[in-house]
Amino acid sequence: MTGSSAKLDPVTLTLVQNRLDHISLQMGWVMTRTARSPIFSQAHDFSC
C-alpha cells in the first residue's frame, strides 16, 4: 500500500458498509433495551 493507490472492490465495499451499519443499529437496540436510565431508554441519547 505504500506508494500505490488501493483498489476497492465495489461489492466488498458495499458488504462491509452494510455490515457496519447493521452493527451500529444492533448496538443502539442493545443499549435501549438494557438501559437503566430514561435518558438512554426514552430519549435515545447515547452521547455520554
HELIX and SHEET records of a PDB file:
HELIX    1   1 PRO A   10  THR A   34  1                                  25    
HELIX    2   2 PRO A   38  SER A   41  1                                   4    
END                                                                             
